[in-house]
Amino acid sequence: MEKDKVSEEVIMEVASQVFMEKGMAGARMQEIADRANINKAMLHYYFRSKEKLFDEVFKNAFQKFWPSVEAALLSAHKPEEVFQAIIDAYIRVLMESPYLANFILNEIQRDPDHLEKLMRETGLKPKMMLAFIESLIENGFLVKVDPREFMVNVLSLCLFPFAGQALISRLLWDNDSDSYQTFLSSRRDSIMHLIQKTYFIQQV
C-alpha cells in the first residue's frame, strides 16, 4: 500500500510537470509514464485516462491557493490582511510552479467550461469574494469600484509577470533570470502598495 502511495505521488509530480509545460493537448501519457519510470499500463491503472489525470493535477495545483484565501476571508481582522493573503497565495504558488500561469491561460482558451467546473470543485467561491469587496465599499474602506474590476486588476497584477516572463525578462532584464526572480519575489509588496494607494480610503 505504501509503495502504491509513493508511486501515485511520483505520477502526480511528473504529470504536473508535463501538463504545465505542454498543456492538456500537448501532453502524452507515454511521456508521463517514461518520466515516472513506470509502464503505461500502470499509469492507466492509477488514472484511467489523460483527462482524469489532468483533472487531478489541476485541482491539486489550485488547492494550494484557494484554502489560504478563504481562511483569510473568514478570520482576518483588517481588509488589508485579506488582500495580502490573496497576493501572497498567488505569488507563492506561481513561484513554486513557473509554468502555472501560462498553463491556466492556455486551458482557459481550450475549455473554459471544464476549467470553471474544476475550480468550483476545489471550493472556489467567487461570489464570496465579491460580496466581501462590496461590504468594504459600503463601509467606506474602499473607493467605489466594480468589485469584478477590482478582482480582475488584482489577478492581472499577480499573473501577467509570470505569464509574460519569457519576453519581459528579455526586454527589461536583459534575460538575467536571477534578477527577474528577485523582481517576482518582491511583487507581494509592490502589488499591495499599489492596491492600497489606488483603492483604499485612508481611515481617520
Backbone bond lengths (Angstrom), bond angles and torsions (degrees), N, CA, C in turn:
res aa  C-N    CA-C-N  psi(-1)  N-CA   C-N-CA  omega(-1)  CA-C   N-CA-C  phi
1 M - - - 1.463 - - 1.523 111.05 -
2 E 1.357 115.63 -44.57 1.458 120.33 178.91 1.524 110.59 -61.83
3 K 1.339 115.90 -39.14 1.460 120.51 178.48 1.520 110.55 -63.05
4 D 1.364 116.42 -41.15 1.452 120.48 178.71 1.521 110.77 -62.14
5 K 1.346 115.87 -41.28 1.454 120.74 -179.41 1.515 110.62 -62.15
6 V 1.343 116.08 -45.21 1.455 120.82 179.05 1.520 110.56 -61.82
7 S 1.326 116.81 -43.44 1.464 121.10 -179.88 1.519 111.07 -61.14
8 E 1.334 116.64 -41.98 1.456 120.73 -179.52 1.528 110.69 -66.34
9 E 1.316 117.38 -38.65 1.460 121.25 178.10 1.524 110.86 -64.50
10 V 1.336 116.17 -40.28 1.462 120.55 178.33 1.522 110.10 -64.30
11 I 1.318 116.91 -43.97 1.466 121.22 178.89 1.531 110.58 -59.76
12 M 1.330 117.09 -45.27 1.455 120.95 -179.23 1.528 111.02 -62.10
13 E 1.318 116.46 -41.41 1.465 120.32 -179.62 1.527 111.20 -65.34
14 V 1.334 115.71 -45.43 1.462 120.32 -179.63 1.528 110.80 -68.25
15 A 1.326 116.58 -43.72 1.464 120.51 -179.83 1.521 110.45 -61.79
16 S 1.321 116.10 -38.49 1.464 120.02 177.74 1.518 110.66 -59.26
17 Q 1.329 116.99 -44.57 1.466 120.88 179.42 1.529 111.24 -61.91
18 V 1.335 116.50 -45.21 1.468 120.78 -177.44 1.525 111.01 -66.97
19 F 1.328 117.38 -45.64 1.465 120.22 -179.92 1.526 111.30 -64.42
20 M 1.338 117.03 -40.82 1.456 119.83 -179.51 1.524 110.96 -65.04
21 E 1.331 115.92 -37.63 1.462 120.64 -178.60 1.524 112.27 -73.93
22 K 1.352 116.49 -39.86 1.465 119.91 -167.94 1.521 114.82 -119.53
23 G 1.340 117.09 -7.35 1.450 119.61 -178.85 1.513 111.51 75.91
24 M 1.310 114.67 173.15 1.456 120.45 -179.09 1.532 111.17 -62.33
25 A 1.324 116.82 -44.80 1.469 120.55 -175.10 1.522 111.69 -67.54
26 G 1.329 117.30 -38.16 1.456 119.98 -174.93 1.520 115.00 -86.69
27 A 1.318 117.26 -17.64 1.468 120.78 -178.24 1.532 110.70 -71.75
28 R 1.331 115.76 145.16 1.458 121.46 178.50 1.526 109.58 -126.64
29 M 1.321 115.56 136.71 1.464 120.06 -179.28 1.534 110.65 -61.78
30 Q 1.331 117.25 -35.46 1.454 120.05 -179.97 1.529 111.22 -62.97
31 E 1.343 116.64 -40.38 1.463 119.80 178.96 1.528 110.72 -66.00
32 I 1.323 116.29 -40.33 1.462 120.10 178.16 1.524 109.93 -62.11
33 A 1.324 116.59 -44.67 1.468 120.75 178.55 1.526 111.07 -62.11
34 D 1.329 116.68 -42.85 1.466 120.54 -179.15 1.530 110.91 -63.31
35 R 1.315 116.43 -44.97 1.474 119.79 -178.77 1.531 111.39 -67.38
36 A 1.333 116.40 -30.87 1.464 120.55 179.53 1.526 112.52 -85.10
37 N 1.337 116.02 -1.62 1.472 122.16 -179.55 1.532 112.44 58.98
38 I 1.328 115.24 41.80 1.459 120.82 174.62 1.519 107.75 -131.86
39 N 1.331 116.94 165.78 1.459 118.06 176.47 1.529 109.69 -85.47
40 K 1.309 114.86 162.54 1.460 120.41 -174.57 1.521 111.53 -64.80
41 A 1.324 117.30 -31.29 1.469 121.01 179.23 1.529 110.72 -62.97
42 M 1.333 116.15 -40.12 1.459 119.31 179.16 1.529 110.81 -67.29
43 L 1.333 116.46 -37.45 1.465 120.44 177.65 1.520 110.55 -60.80
44 H 1.337 116.22 -42.51 1.471 120.04 178.55 1.529 111.56 -71.51
45 Y 1.316 117.07 -22.25 1.461 120.53 175.88 1.526 109.85 -66.33
46 Y 1.328 116.20 -43.84 1.463 120.49 179.54 1.530 111.76 -75.28
47 F 1.332 115.84 -42.97 1.470 121.29 -176.95 1.518 107.67 -133.85
48 R 1.306 116.84 113.57 1.465 121.40 -169.23 1.526 114.14 -64.01
49 S 1.319 117.45 -24.15 1.459 119.43 -178.22 1.524 109.96 -149.79
50 K 1.320 115.52 165.52 1.460 120.34 177.04 1.522 110.14 -63.08
51 E 1.332 116.65 -35.30 1.459 121.16 -179.40 1.533 111.23 -62.93
52 K 1.337 116.51 -43.98 1.469 120.08 179.92 1.524 111.07 -66.81
53 L 1.313 116.78 -38.87 1.459 120.63 178.16 1.525 109.93 -66.22
54 F 1.316 116.94 -42.70 1.463 121.15 177.70 1.530 110.76 -58.45
55 D 1.326 116.60 -45.08 1.465 120.89 -179.10 1.522 110.74 -59.36
56 E 1.311 116.87 -42.85 1.463 120.77 -179.31 1.529 110.98 -66.79
57 V 1.330 115.91 -40.95 1.466 120.41 179.80 1.529 110.13 -63.59
58 F 1.326 116.33 -45.56 1.468 119.13 -177.74 1.524 111.28 -65.74
59 K 1.319 117.00 -45.89 1.471 119.39 -178.99 1.517 111.29 -64.44
60 N 1.319 116.10 -35.53 1.457 120.30 178.38 1.529 110.52 -64.31
61 A 1.334 116.52 -41.10 1.467 121.02 179.35 1.527 110.82 -68.46
62 F 1.331 117.02 -43.41 1.464 120.29 -175.94 1.522 111.72 -71.57
63 Q 1.324 116.74 -29.01 1.461 119.69 179.32 1.524 112.54 -69.03
64 K 1.317 117.88 -11.82 1.452 120.83 174.93 1.524 110.60 -76.15
65 F 1.326 115.43 -15.86 1.462 119.83 -175.37 1.526 114.09 -102.47
66 W 1.335 117.01 -59.38 1.452 119.87 -168.89 1.524 115.65 -61.73
67 P 1.338 121.32 -43.39 1.471 120.05 -177.52 1.523 113.98 -54.02
68 S 1.336 117.70 -39.85 1.465 119.38 179.89 1.516 111.35 -69.13
69 V 1.343 117.12 -32.83 1.464 120.60 177.10 1.523 110.56 -69.05
70 E 1.325 116.42 -45.97 1.466 119.94 179.91 1.531 110.88 -62.75
71 A 1.317 117.17 -38.56 1.462 120.45 178.29 1.528 110.63 -61.99
72 A 1.331 116.29 -39.37 1.465 120.22 178.62 1.524 110.76 -66.44
73 L 1.322 116.37 -40.21 1.466 120.40 178.99 1.527 111.49 -60.69
74 L 1.314 116.04 -36.82 1.463 120.70 -174.81 1.528 113.22 -86.33
75 S 1.334 117.05 -21.17 1.464 117.94 -172.53 1.522 115.46 -122.10
76 A 1.330 118.53 -17.10 1.463 120.16 -175.24 1.524 111.59 -65.58
77 H 1.310 116.00 141.73 1.469 121.49 179.85 1.533 111.69 -92.95
78 K 1.330 116.98 -22.34 1.455 120.75 -179.10 1.526 109.49 -123.83
79 P 1.356 117.94 144.09 1.473 120.54 178.28 1.523 112.31 -55.57
80 E 1.341 116.45 -37.85 1.458 119.61 -179.04 1.529 111.91 -59.28
81 E 1.328 116.11 -33.84 1.463 120.29 -178.42 1.527 111.28 -64.98
82 V 1.332 116.26 -35.95 1.469 120.01 -179.69 1.530 110.31 -67.03
83 F 1.322 116.63 -48.77 1.458 119.07 -177.22 1.515 111.81 -70.93
84 Q 1.319 117.02 -30.75 1.459 119.24 174.10 1.523 110.19 -65.28
85 A 1.343 116.37 -38.39 1.470 120.32 178.14 1.526 111.17 -65.29
86 I 1.328 116.94 -39.51 1.466 120.96 178.34 1.520 110.43 -63.09
87 I 1.331 115.59 -49.38 1.465 120.49 -179.04 1.520 110.59 -63.44
88 D 1.323 116.97 -45.54 1.468 120.70 179.80 1.524 111.21 -59.06
89 A 1.347 115.89 -42.63 1.467 120.10 -178.43 1.523 110.96 -64.48
90 Y 1.320 116.93 -45.28 1.459 120.48 179.06 1.530 111.63 -61.68
91 I 1.327 116.32 -50.95 1.453 119.61 -176.39 1.530 110.79 -63.78
92 R 1.328 116.59 -41.54 1.470 120.17 -179.98 1.525 111.23 -60.30
93 V 1.325 116.73 -48.80 1.470 120.84 -178.39 1.525 110.62 -65.11
94 L 1.324 117.37 -41.13 1.462 120.48 -179.05 1.526 112.00 -69.79
95 M 1.321 117.55 -33.13 1.460 120.47 176.16 1.534 110.18 -68.04
96 E 1.337 116.15 -37.50 1.463 120.59 -179.81 1.526 111.86 -73.28
97 S 1.331 116.80 -29.38 1.476 121.95 -177.19 1.521 109.09 -126.76
98 P 1.325 118.64 84.51 1.464 122.69 -173.44 1.528 114.71 -57.05
99 Y 1.347 117.24 -28.23 1.470 119.94 -176.62 1.537 112.22 -89.78
100 L 1.325 117.29 -4.27 1.460 120.32 -170.13 1.526 112.83 -63.05
101 A 1.318 118.19 -41.26 1.471 120.80 -177.57 1.529 111.34 -59.83
102 N 1.331 116.69 -50.72 1.465 119.80 179.67 1.522 111.43 -68.12
103 F 1.333 116.22 -33.90 1.463 120.97 176.83 1.526 109.94 -58.34
104 I 1.322 116.79 -48.74 1.469 120.99 -179.59 1.520 110.75 -63.70
105 L 1.339 117.32 -45.12 1.466 120.32 -179.09 1.526 111.29 -62.41
106 N 1.326 117.02 -40.93 1.470 120.47 178.73 1.523 111.50 -64.88
107 E 1.339 116.57 -42.32 1.457 119.88 -178.11 1.525 111.86 -71.97
108 I 1.338 117.15 -27.96 1.472 120.23 174.41 1.519 109.66 -60.67
109 Q 1.341 116.30 -42.09 1.458 120.48 179.26 1.525 111.63 -71.18
110 R 1.323 116.54 -35.57 1.471 120.52 -175.54 1.516 112.25 -73.45
111 D 1.332 117.73 -48.41 1.465 120.39 -175.07 1.527 110.22 -155.21
112 P 1.342 117.57 75.63 1.470 120.25 -176.93 1.521 113.55 -61.75
113 D 1.322 118.15 -33.25 1.468 120.62 -179.54 1.529 110.87 -63.36
114 H 1.322 115.69 -44.52 1.468 119.53 -178.76 1.525 110.71 -68.98
115 L 1.329 116.13 -38.10 1.463 119.89 179.67 1.531 110.63 -64.88
116 E 1.311 116.04 -40.31 1.475 119.87 177.02 1.529 110.06 -61.22
117 K 1.322 116.46 -42.80 1.462 121.18 179.41 1.534 110.92 -59.94
118 L 1.332 116.39 -45.85 1.462 120.32 -179.45 1.527 111.28 -63.90
119 M 1.329 116.67 -41.48 1.465 120.16 179.85 1.520 111.01 -62.50
120 R 1.317 116.03 -41.81 1.466 119.28 -179.71 1.530 110.60 -68.81
121 E 1.314 116.86 -32.13 1.469 120.06 178.46 1.529 111.61 -68.01
122 T 1.333 117.64 -24.41 1.467 120.32 177.61 1.524 111.47 -83.06
123 G 1.345 117.06 -3.20 1.454 119.96 177.45 1.512 114.79 106.38
124 L 1.331 118.30 2.46 1.452 121.23 -179.63 1.525 110.64 -57.76
125 K 1.335 116.37 130.14 1.462 121.88 179.65 1.532 109.04 -130.48
126 P 1.323 117.71 81.23 1.470 119.91 -177.72 1.520 113.20 -60.03
127 K 1.341 117.65 -33.81 1.463 119.38 -179.87 1.525 111.56 -65.70
128 M 1.315 116.34 -30.50 1.463 121.33 177.10 1.528 109.83 -63.24
129 M 1.323 116.76 -43.97 1.456 120.98 179.31 1.525 111.38 -68.37
130 L 1.332 116.88 -43.20 1.460 120.36 -179.94 1.531 110.95 -62.92
131 A 1.323 116.73 -40.12 1.468 120.69 178.55 1.521 110.41 -64.08
132 F 1.328 116.65 -37.53 1.455 120.56 178.62 1.527 110.57 -64.37
133 I 1.324 116.99 -44.21 1.470 121.25 178.98 1.526 110.22 -63.25
134 E 1.336 116.92 -43.11 1.467 121.12 178.30 1.522 111.11 -59.48
135 S 1.331 117.27 -39.39 1.463 120.58 179.93 1.528 110.86 -66.51
136 L 1.332 117.19 -35.05 1.460 120.41 178.11 1.526 111.03 -68.44
137 I 1.322 116.65 -36.04 1.465 120.63 177.30 1.529 109.90 -67.05
138 E 1.331 116.65 -46.59 1.458 121.46 -179.08 1.528 112.49 -62.56
139 N 1.328 116.75 -32.34 1.466 121.30 -177.81 1.525 113.52 -93.66
140 G 1.335 115.67 8.79 1.456 119.33 172.80 1.508 116.47 80.05
141 F 1.329 117.66 18.34 1.463 119.86 177.67 1.528 111.81 -88.97
142 L 1.347 116.46 -31.77 1.454 121.67 -179.50 1.521 110.14 -120.20
143 V 1.335 116.37 152.71 1.453 121.12 173.88 1.527 108.60 -66.15
144 K 1.317 116.82 162.45 1.459 120.26 178.93 1.524 109.57 -70.85
145 V 1.305 115.08 117.27 1.460 121.79 -178.25 1.521 107.56 -151.79
146 D 1.319 116.64 149.86 1.458 120.64 173.54 1.534 107.55 -64.22
147 P 1.334 118.53 120.28 1.473 120.74 -178.74 1.523 112.85 -54.84
148 R 1.329 116.33 -32.29 1.469 119.74 179.24 1.522 110.90 -67.64
149 E 1.331 116.26 -40.49 1.464 119.91 177.24 1.527 110.07 -63.79
150 F 1.321 115.68 -41.20 1.461 120.41 178.45 1.524 110.80 -57.30
151 M 1.344 116.55 -48.69 1.466 120.30 -178.37 1.520 111.89 -66.40
152 V 1.332 117.33 -39.13 1.461 120.40 178.36 1.525 110.21 -62.15
153 N 1.329 116.76 -40.74 1.467 120.30 179.26 1.525 111.28 -64.03
154 V 1.329 117.70 -43.71 1.462 121.07 179.13 1.528 110.40 -62.73
155 L 1.338 116.22 -46.21 1.466 120.26 -179.97 1.528 111.30 -61.95
156 S 1.324 116.39 -41.62 1.466 120.42 -179.23 1.520 111.34 -63.94
157 L 1.328 116.43 -43.67 1.459 120.62 179.28 1.527 111.48 -60.73
158 C 1.318 115.89 -35.65 1.468 119.92 -180.00 1.525 112.32 -77.39
159 L 1.333 116.90 -44.86 1.461 121.34 -169.68 1.523 114.93 -81.58
160 F 1.341 117.03 -41.38 1.464 118.95 -168.90 1.529 114.04 -59.23
161 P 1.336 120.15 -43.62 1.479 118.17 179.99 1.524 113.22 -59.90
162 F 1.334 116.84 -27.05 1.470 120.52 177.85 1.522 110.27 -82.22
163 A 1.340 116.47 -43.34 1.463 120.01 -179.38 1.526 111.52 -65.19
164 G 1.331 116.43 -35.37 1.467 120.25 -177.79 1.514 114.08 -98.81
165 Q 1.325 116.56 15.60 1.463 121.21 -173.21 1.527 113.14 -55.23
166 A 1.320 117.81 -44.03 1.466 120.81 -175.65 1.525 111.87 -58.26
167 L 1.335 117.65 -37.91 1.466 121.16 -179.32 1.524 112.10 -89.10
168 I 1.338 116.40 -45.29 1.469 119.71 -176.22 1.519 111.39 -60.78
169 S 1.320 117.47 -42.28 1.467 120.03 -178.71 1.522 111.26 -63.34
170 R 1.344 116.95 -30.51 1.460 120.54 178.63 1.533 111.07 -76.06
171 L 1.321 116.66 -43.16 1.460 120.80 -175.36 1.524 112.78 -73.44
172 L 1.322 117.14 -40.68 1.463 120.72 -170.77 1.521 114.60 -110.36
173 W 1.339 117.97 -18.80 1.464 121.06 -178.19 1.532 112.43 -121.27
174 D 1.342 116.39 15.22 1.472 121.11 179.70 1.523 112.32 51.44
175 N 1.328 115.10 34.05 1.467 122.39 177.76 1.530 112.81 60.99
176 D 1.327 116.28 27.76 1.463 121.75 176.34 1.526 107.64 -85.78
177 S 1.329 116.70 98.37 1.460 120.79 -172.77 1.530 112.41 -64.51
178 D 1.325 117.42 -36.08 1.464 119.82 -179.77 1.528 111.22 -64.42
179 S 1.322 116.26 -43.95 1.470 120.16 178.87 1.518 110.98 -64.94
180 Y 1.338 115.77 -38.23 1.463 118.30 -179.67 1.527 110.70 -68.77
181 Q 1.307 117.75 -37.05 1.463 120.46 177.07 1.523 110.82 -64.50
182 T 1.320 116.64 -36.95 1.464 120.40 175.91 1.520 110.09 -63.34
183 F 1.323 116.17 -41.94 1.464 121.02 176.72 1.529 110.95 -60.09
184 L 1.334 117.25 -45.38 1.459 120.93 -178.86 1.526 111.44 -63.37
185 S 1.316 116.42 -41.97 1.457 119.35 -177.99 1.522 112.34 -68.54
186 S 1.344 116.71 -21.89 1.467 120.00 178.93 1.520 112.63 -89.19
187 R 1.327 117.04 -1.19 1.456 120.91 -177.02 1.524 113.02 -62.34
188 R 1.329 117.63 -30.16 1.462 120.74 -178.92 1.528 110.74 -52.05
189 D 1.316 115.34 -50.20 1.465 119.89 -175.63 1.525 112.21 -71.87
190 S 1.325 117.11 -42.46 1.465 119.48 -176.33 1.527 111.93 -68.70
191 I 1.347 117.29 -37.43 1.468 120.31 178.06 1.526 110.19 -67.02
192 M 1.320 116.22 -44.58 1.462 119.44 179.77 1.517 110.69 -62.65
193 H 1.309 117.43 -40.80 1.463 121.83 178.69 1.530 110.47 -61.73
194 L 1.316 116.49 -44.15 1.464 121.12 -179.51 1.527 110.91 -64.12
195 I 1.327 117.19 -42.52 1.467 120.98 179.03 1.525 111.13 -63.52
196 Q 1.316 116.12 -42.85 1.463 119.63 -179.87 1.523 110.91 -63.22
197 K 1.334 117.27 -43.86 1.452 120.28 -178.98 1.508 112.79 -69.47
198 T 1.335 117.22 -30.85 1.463 121.44 -175.27 1.526 112.90 -87.52
199 Y 1.315 117.36 -39.57 1.464 120.44 -168.94 1.533 115.67 -116.16
200 F 1.310 117.78 -25.48 1.467 118.75 -175.16 1.520 111.74 -82.90
201 I 1.325 115.05 137.26 1.469 121.39 174.88 1.527 107.86 -91.84
202 Q 1.296 115.18 127.50 1.467 118.95 179.97 1.515 110.86 -63.70
203 Q 1.335 115.61 125.56 1.471 120.95 -179.53 1.532 110.11 -84.80
204 V 1.316 115.88 133.75 1.460 121.48 179.97 1.521 109.47 -81.58
